[in-house]
Amino acid sequence: MMMFYWIALMIVSFSFAGLLFRLVKGPTVADRVVALDSIGVSLVSIVALLSLIIETEFFLEVILLMSILSFIGTAAFAKFLERGEIFDRDPR
């Protein structure tokens, strides 16, 4: 079973490298936002697999924090792409 975790970690690491390329080279801003969100998912996956390999539960809080930050960042980027601003300054 441990070999499966190592193989999965290698596959996710290679996909992480591809996502970094798409983040830098993306033709549009939307492609870069999707790549950034996918990088967040990949990071959570890498930390989860490392937690399984090391056989510890100490990384579970890190996984939760990274997931929340990834979601908030994606929501902020989506709002920025839609309206051009993240925070509404208009009191209406």
N, C-alpha and C positions, 0 to 999 in steps of 0.2 A: 504494500500500500504506500509505503514511503517513496518508492520509485515513481508512482503515479503523481504524487505531490511535486516532486522535483521536475518531472516532465511538464506538468501543468504550469509550474513557475517559469520554466523556460519559454513556453508558448506565450504566456501573458507578457513576459519581458520583451519578446520579439514584437508583439503587437504594440507594446508601449513605445518601442523605438519607431515603429511606423506611424503611430499617432503623433509623436514629436515632429516627425518630418512633415506631416499634414498640417500641424499647427504653425510651423514656420513657412511652409510653401503654399498653404491653402490659397486658392484663387479668389475666394470671397470671404467676407467677414463671417458669414453664416457657417462656412466650412470650418473656420478656425474655432468658432464657438462649439460646434459639435465635437471637434477634436479635443477641445479642452474638457468638455463634459466626459468624453470617453476616457481621457487621461485620469480623471477623478475616479471613474469606475475601475480602471486598471490598477491604480494605486491601492484602492481598497482591496482588490483581489490579491495583489502581491502581498500586502500586509496580512491578509487572512491566510494565505498559503504559508507564509513564513511562520505564522502563529501555529499552524498545524504541524509544520516540520519541526519546530522547536518544542512543541507540545506544551504550550503555556496559554494561559487565558489573560495575560496582562495586556495584550494588544487589542482586546475587544473594545475598550474605551476609545482607543486611537481610531479604530475602524468607524465607530459611531460618529466621532467628531469629524473625521474626513468626509463621511457621507453627508452630514449636515452642511458642512462648508461647501461641498461640491454642489449640492442642491441650491443653496442660496446664491452662489456664484452664477449658476446657469440661469436662475430666475432673473437675476440682475442684468445679465447680458441680454436675455430675451426682451426685457423691458426697455433696455437701452436701444436695441435694434428697432423696436417697434415705435418708440416715441422720441428717441434722441436724447433722453435724460432718464436718470434713475429715480431721483427724488422729485416729487411734484412740489413746486414752490407756490403754486396757486392755491389760495385758501378755499376755493369752491369745492 
